[in-house]
Amino acid sequence: MIRTLLMLTLSMSAIALAQEAPPVDFSKFAPWTAKADEGDYVVGPPYGDAPELKKRDDVPHGMVHRFAMNSTDSKMYPGIAKGKPGVVPYTRKVSVYVPAQYQPGTPAPFLVSQDSMGQGELPAILDAMIADKRVPVMVAVMIDSGGGDAQGSQRAWSTTPSPALTPNSSRPRCFRGPRRNAR
């Protein structure tokens, strides 16, 4: 009985998630501002990308070096895989951005980006920000994820969201403003 009830509840939940939400009339909501008080607001277009995301031709461009790193070369992490006992080797792709202004042999600060986040934009951002002297000359190391490289890994859930849970990025979204007098 309980099992049947549980299955029915799960089925109904799946059907509810699969159905598209009704359209929202965003004209009823004011745009959110920094001085907004409690209430319903719209956060959405018109807005644009940060200027740092644009590749600029008027600045020196660094180099991106790509290679593969084998876990068998590591003394600390020789290999691990979900659901497989013992040492299971894996390979990760690595990208290293070296700015044009870097002087070989000199120390430099560095930034490590896990799961290669920013691999497409980060070199252009650093090119512009280094040229504008907003950040020091720095190296960026961007390491790909290893997939199911950890016991009980759920990495696939975090990198490939369900279409039902991914909002359309071109539509404005409505949110509840901060509660200033919350107790």
PyMOL CGO cylinders between C-alpha atoms (Angstrom):
from pymol import cmd
from pymol.cgo import CYLINDER

trace = [
    CYLINDER, 0.00, 0.00, 0.00, 2.71, 2.46, 1.01, 0.3, 1, 1, 1, 1, 1, 1,
    CYLINDER, 2.71, 2.46, 1.01, 4.81, 1.46, -1.98, 0.3, 1, 1, 1, 1, 1, 1,
    CYLINDER, 4.81, 1.46, -1.98, 1.87, 2.06, -4.34, 0.3, 1, 1, 1, 1, 1, 1,
    CYLINDER, 1.87, 2.06, -4.34, 1.18, 5.44, -2.74, 0.3, 1, 1, 1, 1, 1, 1,
    CYLINDER, 1.18, 5.44, -2.74, 4.84, 6.39, -3.05, 0.3, 1, 1, 1, 1, 1, 1,
    CYLINDER, 4.84, 6.39, -3.05, 4.93, 5.38, -6.72, 0.3, 1, 1, 1, 1, 1, 1,
    CYLINDER, 4.93, 5.38, -6.72, 1.75, 7.36, -7.41, 0.3, 1, 1, 1, 1, 1, 1,
    CYLINDER, 1.75, 7.36, -7.41, 3.19, 10.43, -5.66, 0.3, 1, 1, 1, 1, 1, 1,
    CYLINDER, 3.19, 10.43, -5.66, 6.44, 10.20, -7.63, 0.3, 1, 1, 1, 1, 1, 1,
    CYLINDER, 6.44, 10.20, -7.63, 4.54, 9.79, -10.90, 0.3, 1, 1, 1, 1, 1, 1,
    CYLINDER, 4.54, 9.79, -10.90, 2.38, 12.82, -10.19, 0.3, 1, 1, 1, 1, 1, 1,
    CYLINDER, 2.38, 12.82, -10.19, 5.47, 14.86, -9.27, 0.3, 1, 1, 1, 1, 1, 1,
    CYLINDER, 5.47, 14.86, -9.27, 7.17, 13.89, -12.53, 0.3, 1, 1, 1, 1, 1, 1,
    CYLINDER, 7.17, 13.89, -12.53, 4.09, 14.88, -14.54, 0.3, 1, 1, 1, 1, 1, 1,
    CYLINDER, 4.09, 14.88, -14.54, 3.92, 18.23, -12.71, 0.3, 1, 1, 1, 1, 1, 1,
    CYLINDER, 3.92, 18.23, -12.71, 7.60, 18.94, -13.41, 0.3, 1, 1, 1, 1, 1, 1,
    CYLINDER, 7.60, 18.94, -13.41, 7.25, 18.02, -17.07, 0.3, 1, 1, 1, 1, 1, 1,
    CYLINDER, 7.25, 18.02, -17.07, 4.42, 20.49, -17.65, 0.3, 1, 1, 1, 1, 1, 1,
    CYLINDER, 4.42, 20.49, -17.65, 5.47, 23.98, -18.68, 0.3, 1, 1, 1, 1, 1, 1,
    CYLINDER, 5.47, 23.98, -18.68, 4.67, 26.77, -16.25, 0.3, 1, 1, 1, 1, 1, 1,
    CYLINDER, 4.67, 26.77, -16.25, 1.92, 29.17, -17.32, 0.3, 1, 1, 1, 1, 1, 1,
    CYLINDER, 1.92, 29.17, -17.32, 3.14, 32.41, -18.91, 0.3, 1, 1, 1, 1, 1, 1,
    CYLINDER, 3.14, 32.41, -18.91, 3.77, 35.31, -16.54, 0.3, 1, 1, 1, 1, 1, 1,
    CYLINDER, 3.77, 35.31, -16.54, 2.72, 38.89, -17.35, 0.3, 1, 1, 1, 1, 1, 1,
    CYLINDER, 2.72, 38.89, -17.35, 5.98, 40.68, -16.49, 0.3, 1, 1, 1, 1, 1, 1,
    CYLINDER, 5.98, 40.68, -16.49, 4.42, 44.09, -17.18, 0.3, 1, 1, 1, 1, 1, 1,
    CYLINDER, 4.42, 44.09, -17.18, 2.81, 43.89, -13.72, 0.3, 1, 1, 1, 1, 1, 1,
    CYLINDER, 2.81, 43.89, -13.72, 6.20, 43.97, -11.97, 0.3, 1, 1, 1, 1, 1, 1,
    CYLINDER, 6.20, 43.97, -11.97, 8.52, 46.94, -11.50, 0.3, 1, 1, 1, 1, 1, 1,
    CYLINDER, 8.52, 46.94, -11.50, 12.19, 46.59, -12.44, 0.3, 1, 1, 1, 1, 1, 1,
    CYLINDER, 12.19, 46.59, -12.44, 14.42, 45.80, -9.48, 0.3, 1, 1, 1, 1, 1, 1,
    CYLINDER, 14.42, 45.80, -9.48, 16.82, 48.53, -8.32, 0.3, 1, 1, 1, 1, 1, 1,
    CYLINDER, 16.82, 48.53, -8.32, 19.38, 48.68, -5.54, 0.3, 1, 1, 1, 1, 1, 1,
    CYLINDER, 19.38, 48.68, -5.54, 17.00, 50.77, -3.44, 0.3, 1, 1, 1, 1, 1, 1,
    CYLINDER, 17.00, 50.77, -3.44, 14.04, 48.42, -3.93, 0.3, 1, 1, 1, 1, 1, 1,
    CYLINDER, 14.04, 48.42, -3.93, 12.15, 47.43, -0.82, 0.3, 1, 1, 1, 1, 1, 1,
    CYLINDER, 12.15, 47.43, -0.82, 10.12, 44.28, -0.18, 0.3, 1, 1, 1, 1, 1, 1,
    CYLINDER, 10.12, 44.28, -0.18, 8.01, 43.23, -3.15, 0.3, 1, 1, 1, 1, 1, 1,
    CYLINDER, 8.01, 43.23, -3.15, 7.94, 41.52, -6.52, 0.3, 1, 1, 1, 1, 1, 1,
    CYLINDER, 7.94, 41.52, -6.52, 10.38, 42.72, -9.18, 0.3, 1, 1, 1, 1, 1, 1,
    CYLINDER, 10.38, 42.72, -9.18, 11.62, 41.78, -12.64, 0.3, 1, 1, 1, 1, 1, 1,
    CYLINDER, 11.62, 41.78, -12.64, 15.27, 41.09, -13.31, 0.3, 1, 1, 1, 1, 1, 1,
    CYLINDER, 15.27, 41.09, -13.31, 15.86, 40.70, -17.02, 0.3, 1, 1, 1, 1, 1, 1,
    CYLINDER, 15.86, 40.70, -17.02, 16.57, 42.41, -20.30, 0.3, 1, 1, 1, 1, 1, 1,
    CYLINDER, 16.57, 42.41, -20.30, 17.59, 44.99, -21.17, 0.3, 1, 1, 1, 1, 1, 1,
    CYLINDER, 17.59, 44.99, -21.17, 21.03, 44.20, -19.88, 0.3, 1, 1, 1, 1, 1, 1,
    CYLINDER, 21.03, 44.20, -19.88, 24.27, 43.39, -21.61, 0.3, 1, 1, 1, 1, 1, 1,
    CYLINDER, 24.27, 43.39, -21.61, 27.44, 41.46, -21.11, 0.3, 1, 1, 1, 1, 1, 1,
    CYLINDER, 27.44, 41.46, -21.11, 30.20, 43.02, -19.05, 0.3, 1, 1, 1, 1, 1, 1,
    CYLINDER, 30.20, 43.02, -19.05, 32.61, 44.93, -21.31, 0.3, 1, 1, 1, 1, 1, 1,
    CYLINDER, 32.61, 44.93, -21.31, 35.45, 42.67, -20.11, 0.3, 1, 1, 1, 1, 1, 1,
    CYLINDER, 35.45, 42.67, -20.11, 33.89, 39.73, -21.98, 0.3, 1, 1, 1, 1, 1, 1,
    CYLINDER, 33.89, 39.73, -21.98, 34.55, 41.28, -25.40, 0.3, 1, 1, 1, 1, 1, 1,
    CYLINDER, 34.55, 41.28, -25.40, 37.78, 40.33, -27.10, 0.3, 1, 1, 1, 1, 1, 1,
    CYLINDER, 37.78, 40.33, -27.10, 39.72, 43.53, -27.78, 0.3, 1, 1, 1, 1, 1, 1,
    CYLINDER, 39.72, 43.53, -27.78, 42.03, 43.97, -30.73, 0.3, 1, 1, 1, 1, 1, 1,
    CYLINDER, 42.03, 43.97, -30.73, 43.85, 46.93, -29.12, 0.3, 1, 1, 1, 1, 1, 1,
    CYLINDER, 43.85, 46.93, -29.12, 45.54, 44.85, -26.39, 0.3, 1, 1, 1, 1, 1, 1,
    CYLINDER, 45.54, 44.85, -26.39, 48.30, 42.21, -26.49, 0.3, 1, 1, 1, 1, 1, 1,
    CYLINDER, 48.30, 42.21, -26.49, 46.96, 38.66, -26.62, 0.3, 1, 1, 1, 1, 1, 1,
    CYLINDER, 46.96, 38.66, -26.62, 48.42, 35.87, -24.51, 0.3, 1, 1, 1, 1, 1, 1,
    CYLINDER, 48.42, 35.87, -24.51, 48.88, 32.26, -25.54, 0.3, 1, 1, 1, 1, 1, 1,
    CYLINDER, 48.88, 32.26, -25.54, 46.80, 29.28, -24.43, 0.3, 1, 1, 1, 1, 1, 1,
    CYLINDER, 46.80, 29.28, -24.43, 48.73, 26.03, -24.13, 0.3, 1, 1, 1, 1, 1, 1,
    CYLINDER, 48.73, 26.03, -24.13, 46.73, 22.79, -23.99, 0.3, 1, 1, 1, 1, 1, 1,
    CYLINDER, 46.73, 22.79, -23.99, 47.83, 19.36, -22.81, 0.3, 1, 1, 1, 1, 1, 1,
    CYLINDER, 47.83, 19.36, -22.81, 46.52, 16.24, -21.08, 0.3, 1, 1, 1, 1, 1, 1,
    CYLINDER, 46.52, 16.24, -21.08, 47.40, 15.29, -17.51, 0.3, 1, 1, 1, 1, 1, 1,
    CYLINDER, 47.40, 15.29, -17.51, 47.41, 11.59, -16.61, 0.3, 1, 1, 1, 1, 1, 1,
    CYLINDER, 47.41, 11.59, -16.61, 46.48, 10.62, -13.07, 0.3, 1, 1, 1, 1, 1, 1,
    CYLINDER, 46.48, 10.62, -13.07, 49.20, 7.96, -13.14, 0.3, 1, 1, 1, 1, 1, 1,
    CYLINDER, 49.20, 7.96, -13.14, 51.77, 10.80, -13.13, 0.3, 1, 1, 1, 1, 1, 1,
    CYLINDER, 51.77, 10.80, -13.13, 50.46, 12.01, -9.75, 0.3, 1, 1, 1, 1, 1, 1,
    CYLINDER, 50.46, 12.01, -9.75, 51.83, 10.74, -6.45, 0.3, 1, 1, 1, 1, 1, 1,
    CYLINDER, 51.83, 10.74, -6.45, 48.77, 12.03, -4.58, 0.3, 1, 1, 1, 1, 1, 1,
    CYLINDER, 48.77, 12.03, -4.58, 45.89, 11.13, -6.94, 0.3, 1, 1, 1, 1, 1, 1,
    CYLINDER, 45.89, 11.13, -6.94, 46.90, 8.13, -9.08, 0.3, 1, 1, 1, 1, 1, 1,
    CYLINDER, 46.90, 8.13, -9.08, 43.28, 7.42, -10.08, 0.3, 1, 1, 1, 1, 1, 1,
    CYLINDER, 43.28, 7.42, -10.08, 39.83, 6.75, -8.74, 0.3, 1, 1, 1, 1, 1, 1,
    CYLINDER, 39.83, 6.75, -8.74, 36.48, 5.99, -10.34, 0.3, 1, 1, 1, 1, 1, 1,
    CYLINDER, 36.48, 5.99, -10.34, 32.94, 5.72, -9.12, 0.3, 1, 1, 1, 1, 1, 1,
    CYLINDER, 32.94, 5.72, -9.12, 31.81, 2.16, -8.62, 0.3, 1, 1, 1, 1, 1, 1,
    CYLINDER, 31.81, 2.16, -8.62, 35.21, 0.61, -9.37, 0.3, 1, 1, 1, 1, 1, 1,
    CYLINDER, 35.21, 0.61, -9.37, 37.55, -0.56, -6.62, 0.3, 1, 1, 1, 1, 1, 1,
    CYLINDER, 37.55, -0.56, -6.62, 41.25, 0.24, -6.50, 0.3, 1, 1, 1, 1, 1, 1,
    CYLINDER, 41.25, 0.24, -6.50, 43.26, 2.65, -8.62, 0.3, 1, 1, 1, 1, 1, 1,
    CYLINDER, 43.26, 2.65, -8.62, 41.52, 3.50, -11.90, 0.3, 1, 1, 1, 1, 1, 1,
    CYLINDER, 41.52, 3.50, -11.90, 43.60, 5.91, -14.02, 0.3, 1, 1, 1, 1, 1, 1,
    CYLINDER, 43.60, 5.91, -14.02, 41.99, 8.88, -15.76, 0.3, 1, 1, 1, 1, 1, 1,
    CYLINDER, 41.99, 8.88, -15.76, 43.09, 11.80, -17.94, 0.3, 1, 1, 1, 1, 1, 1,
    CYLINDER, 43.09, 11.80, -17.94, 42.22, 15.47, -17.58, 0.3, 1, 1, 1, 1, 1, 1,
    CYLINDER, 42.22, 15.47, -17.58, 42.63, 18.15, -20.22, 0.3, 1, 1, 1, 1, 1, 1,
    CYLINDER, 42.63, 18.15, -20.22, 44.44, 21.26, -19.02, 0.3, 1, 1, 1, 1, 1, 1,
    CYLINDER, 44.44, 21.26, -19.02, 44.62, 24.71, -20.60, 0.3, 1, 1, 1, 1, 1, 1,
    CYLINDER, 44.62, 24.71, -20.60, 47.20, 27.24, -19.41, 0.3, 1, 1, 1, 1, 1, 1,
    CYLINDER, 47.20, 27.24, -19.41, 46.91, 30.90, -20.37, 0.3, 1, 1, 1, 1, 1, 1,
    CYLINDER, 46.91, 30.90, -20.37, 50.19, 32.84, -20.41, 0.3, 1, 1, 1, 1, 1, 1,
    CYLINDER, 50.19, 32.84, -20.41, 49.82, 36.60, -20.96, 0.3, 1, 1, 1, 1, 1, 1,
    CYLINDER, 49.82, 36.60, -20.96, 51.88, 38.35, -23.64, 0.3, 1, 1, 1, 1, 1, 1,
    CYLINDER, 51.88, 38.35, -23.64, 53.41, 40.61, -20.94, 0.3, 1, 1, 1, 1, 1, 1,
    CYLINDER, 53.41, 40.61, -20.94, 54.80, 37.67, -18.92, 0.3, 1, 1, 1, 1, 1, 1,
    CYLINDER, 54.80, 37.67, -18.92, 58.60, 37.62, -18.69, 0.3, 1, 1, 1, 1, 1, 1,
    CYLINDER, 58.60, 37.62, -18.69, 59.79, 33.96, -18.76, 0.3, 1, 1, 1, 1, 1, 1,
    CYLINDER, 59.79, 33.96, -18.76, 61.57, 32.89, -15.59, 0.3, 1, 1, 1, 1, 1, 1,
    CYLINDER, 61.57, 32.89, -15.59, 59.95, 35.52, -13.37, 0.3, 1, 1, 1, 1, 1, 1,
    CYLINDER, 59.95, 35.52, -13.37, 57.45, 34.70, -10.61, 0.3, 1, 1, 1, 1, 1, 1,
    CYLINDER, 57.45, 34.70, -10.61, 53.82, 35.45, -11.45, 0.3, 1, 1, 1, 1, 1, 1,
    CYLINDER, 53.82, 35.45, -11.45, 50.51, 35.14, -9.61, 0.3, 1, 1, 1, 1, 1, 1,
    CYLINDER, 50.51, 35.14, -9.61, 48.19, 32.51, -11.00, 0.3, 1, 1, 1, 1, 1, 1,
    CYLINDER, 48.19, 32.51, -11.00, 44.51, 31.70, -11.08, 0.3, 1, 1, 1, 1, 1, 1,
    CYLINDER, 44.51, 31.70, -11.08, 43.18, 28.13, -11.08, 0.3, 1, 1, 1, 1, 1, 1,
    CYLINDER, 43.18, 28.13, -11.08, 39.80, 27.52, -12.70, 0.3, 1, 1, 1, 1, 1, 1,
    CYLINDER, 39.80, 27.52, -12.70, 38.34, 24.11, -11.91, 0.3, 1, 1, 1, 1, 1, 1,
    CYLINDER, 38.34, 24.11, -11.91, 36.19, 22.31, -14.48, 0.3, 1, 1, 1, 1, 1, 1,
    CYLINDER, 36.19, 22.31, -14.48, 37.71, 24.66, -17.11, 0.3, 1, 1, 1, 1, 1, 1,
    CYLINDER, 37.71, 24.66, -17.11, 35.23, 27.35, -16.18, 0.3, 1, 1, 1, 1, 1, 1,
    CYLINDER, 35.23, 27.35, -16.18, 35.95, 30.44, -18.25, 0.3, 1, 1, 1, 1, 1, 1,
    CYLINDER, 35.95, 30.44, -18.25, 38.17, 28.60, -20.73, 0.3, 1, 1, 1, 1, 1, 1,
    CYLINDER, 38.17, 28.60, -20.73, 36.52, 30.46, -23.61, 0.3, 1, 1, 1, 1, 1, 1,
    CYLINDER, 36.52, 30.46, -23.61, 36.28, 33.91, -22.01, 0.3, 1, 1, 1, 1, 1, 1,
    CYLINDER, 36.28, 33.91, -22.01, 39.01, 34.01, -19.40, 0.3, 1, 1, 1, 1, 1, 1,
    CYLINDER, 39.01, 34.01, -19.40, 41.97, 34.61, -21.77, 0.3, 1, 1, 1, 1, 1, 1,
    CYLINDER, 41.97, 34.61, -21.77, 40.19, 37.60, -23.42, 0.3, 1, 1, 1, 1, 1, 1,
    CYLINDER, 40.19, 37.60, -23.42, 39.18, 38.98, -20.00, 0.3, 1, 1, 1, 1, 1, 1,
    CYLINDER, 39.18, 38.98, -20.00, 42.72, 38.71, -18.67, 0.3, 1, 1, 1, 1, 1, 1,
    CYLINDER, 42.72, 38.71, -18.67, 44.20, 40.19, -21.87, 0.3, 1, 1, 1, 1, 1, 1,
    CYLINDER, 44.20, 40.19, -21.87, 42.07, 43.33, -21.43, 0.3, 1, 1, 1, 1, 1, 1,
    CYLINDER, 42.07, 43.33, -21.43, 42.37, 43.64, -17.65, 0.3, 1, 1, 1, 1, 1, 1,
    CYLINDER, 42.37, 43.64, -17.65, 46.16, 43.12, -17.66, 0.3, 1, 1, 1, 1, 1, 1,
    CYLINDER, 46.16, 43.12, -17.66, 46.58, 45.70, -20.47, 0.3, 1, 1, 1, 1, 1, 1,
    CYLINDER, 46.58, 45.70, -20.47, 44.38, 48.17, -18.52, 0.3, 1, 1, 1, 1, 1, 1,
    CYLINDER, 44.38, 48.17, -18.52, 46.49, 47.44, -15.40, 0.3, 1, 1, 1, 1, 1, 1,
    CYLINDER, 46.49, 47.44, -15.40, 43.38, 46.41, -13.48, 0.3, 1, 1, 1, 1, 1, 1,
    CYLINDER, 43.38, 46.41, -13.48, 45.05, 43.11, -12.50, 0.3, 1, 1, 1, 1, 1, 1,
    CYLINDER, 45.05, 43.11, -12.50, 48.73, 42.14, -12.41, 0.3, 1, 1, 1, 1, 1, 1,
    CYLINDER, 48.73, 42.14, -12.41, 50.31, 40.01, -15.11, 0.3, 1, 1, 1, 1, 1, 1,
    CYLINDER, 50.31, 40.01, -15.11, 49.01, 36.56, -14.13, 0.3, 1, 1, 1, 1, 1, 1,
    CYLINDER, 49.01, 36.56, -14.13, 48.83, 33.03, -15.48, 0.3, 1, 1, 1, 1, 1, 1,
    CYLINDER, 48.83, 33.03, -15.48, 45.54, 31.09, -15.58, 0.3, 1, 1, 1, 1, 1, 1,
    CYLINDER, 45.54, 31.09, -15.58, 45.36, 27.31, -15.25, 0.3, 1, 1, 1, 1, 1, 1,
    CYLINDER, 45.36, 27.31, -15.25, 42.02, 25.83, -16.41, 0.3, 1, 1, 1, 1, 1, 1,
    CYLINDER, 42.02, 25.83, -16.41, 41.56, 22.14, -15.58, 0.3, 1, 1, 1, 1, 1, 1,
    CYLINDER, 41.56, 22.14, -15.58, 38.74, 20.02, -17.03, 0.3, 1, 1, 1, 1, 1, 1,
    CYLINDER, 38.74, 20.02, -17.03, 36.65, 17.93, -14.70, 0.3, 1, 1, 1, 1, 1, 1,
    CYLINDER, 36.65, 17.93, -14.70, 37.38, 14.25, -14.60, 0.3, 1, 1, 1, 1, 1, 1,
    CYLINDER, 37.38, 14.25, -14.60, 33.75, 13.22, -15.00, 0.3, 1, 1, 1, 1, 1, 1,
    CYLINDER, 33.75, 13.22, -15.00, 32.85, 10.48, -12.52, 0.3, 1, 1, 1, 1, 1, 1,
    CYLINDER, 32.85, 10.48, -12.52, 36.22, 10.66, -10.80, 0.3, 1, 1, 1, 1, 1, 1,
    CYLINDER, 36.22, 10.66, -10.80, 35.00, 10.59, -7.22, 0.3, 1, 1, 1, 1, 1, 1,
    CYLINDER, 35.00, 10.59, -7.22, 33.20, 8.01, -5.15, 0.3, 1, 1, 1, 1, 1, 1,
    CYLINDER, 33.20, 8.01, -5.15, 29.48, 8.78, -5.30, 0.3, 1, 1, 1, 1, 1, 1,
    CYLINDER, 29.48, 8.78, -5.30, 30.10, 11.57, -7.81, 0.3, 1, 1, 1, 1, 1, 1,
    CYLINDER, 30.10, 11.57, -7.81, 27.02, 13.40, -9.03, 0.3, 1, 1, 1, 1, 1, 1,
    CYLINDER, 27.02, 13.40, -9.03, 29.02, 15.74, -11.27, 0.3, 1, 1, 1, 1, 1, 1,
    CYLINDER, 29.02, 15.74, -11.27, 26.86, 14.89, -14.28, 0.3, 1, 1, 1, 1, 1, 1,
    CYLINDER, 26.86, 14.89, -14.28, 23.84, 16.34, -12.49, 0.3, 1, 1, 1, 1, 1, 1,
    CYLINDER, 23.84, 16.34, -12.49, 25.63, 19.64, -11.91, 0.3, 1, 1, 1, 1, 1, 1,
    CYLINDER, 25.63, 19.64, -11.91, 26.96, 20.03, -15.45, 0.3, 1, 1, 1, 1, 1, 1,
    CYLINDER, 26.96, 20.03, -15.45, 23.96, 18.89, -17.49, 0.3, 1, 1, 1, 1, 1, 1,
    CYLINDER, 23.96, 18.89, -17.49, 20.82, 20.36, -15.92, 0.3, 1, 1, 1, 1, 1, 1,
    CYLINDER, 20.82, 20.36, -15.92, 17.44, 19.04, -16.86, 0.3, 1, 1, 1, 1, 1, 1,
    CYLINDER, 17.44, 19.04, -16.86, 15.67, 21.21, -19.48, 0.3, 1, 1, 1, 1, 1, 1,
    CYLINDER, 15.67, 21.21, -19.48, 12.69, 21.34, -17.11, 0.3, 1, 1, 1, 1, 1, 1,
    CYLINDER, 12.69, 21.34, -17.11, 14.89, 22.99, -14.48, 0.3, 1, 1, 1, 1, 1, 1,
    CYLINDER, 14.89, 22.99, -14.48, 16.78, 25.36, -16.81, 0.3, 1, 1, 1, 1, 1, 1,
    CYLINDER, 16.78, 25.36, -16.81, 15.00, 28.69, -17.33, 0.3, 1, 1, 1, 1, 1, 1,
    CYLINDER, 15.00, 28.69, -17.33, 15.00, 30.32, -20.74, 0.3, 1, 1, 1, 1, 1, 1,
    CYLINDER, 15.00, 30.32, -20.74, 17.82, 32.87, -20.37, 0.3, 1, 1, 1, 1, 1, 1,
    CYLINDER, 17.82, 32.87, -20.37, 16.24, 35.34, -22.83, 0.3, 1, 1, 1, 1, 1, 1,
    CYLINDER, 16.24, 35.34, -22.83, 13.12, 35.72, -20.64, 0.3, 1, 1, 1, 1, 1, 1,
    CYLINDER, 13.12, 35.72, -20.64, 13.08, 38.04, -17.67, 0.3, 1, 1, 1, 1, 1, 1,
    CYLINDER, 13.08, 38.04, -17.67, 12.73, 36.33, -14.33, 0.3, 1, 1, 1, 1, 1, 1,
    CYLINDER, 12.73, 36.33, -14.33, 10.66, 37.47, -11.41, 0.3, 1, 1, 1, 1, 1, 1,
    CYLINDER, 10.66, 37.47, -11.41, 11.87, 37.21, -7.85, 0.3, 1, 1, 1, 1, 1, 1,
    CYLINDER, 11.87, 37.21, -7.85, 10.76, 38.24, -4.42, 0.3, 1, 1, 1, 1, 1, 1,
    CYLINDER, 10.76, 38.24, -4.42, 12.71, 41.23, -3.12, 0.3, 1, 1, 1, 1, 1, 1,
    CYLINDER, 12.71, 41.23, -3.12, 14.59, 41.21, 0.19, 0.3, 1, 1, 1, 1, 1, 1,
    CYLINDER, 14.59, 41.21, 0.19, 12.61, 41.36, 3.39, 0.3, 1, 1, 1, 1, 1, 1,
    CYLINDER, 12.61, 41.36, 3.39, 14.03, 44.26, 5.34, 0.3, 1, 1, 1, 1, 1, 1,
    CYLINDER, 14.03, 44.26, 5.34, 11.93, 43.79, 8.47, 0.3, 1, 1, 1, 1, 1, 1,
    CYLINDER, 11.93, 43.79, 8.47, 12.08, 39.99, 8.67, 0.3, 1, 1, 1, 1, 1, 1,
    CYLINDER, 12.08, 39.99, 8.67, 12.21, 38.57, 12.17, 0.3, 1, 1, 1, 1, 1, 1,
]
cmd.load_cgo(trace, "trace")
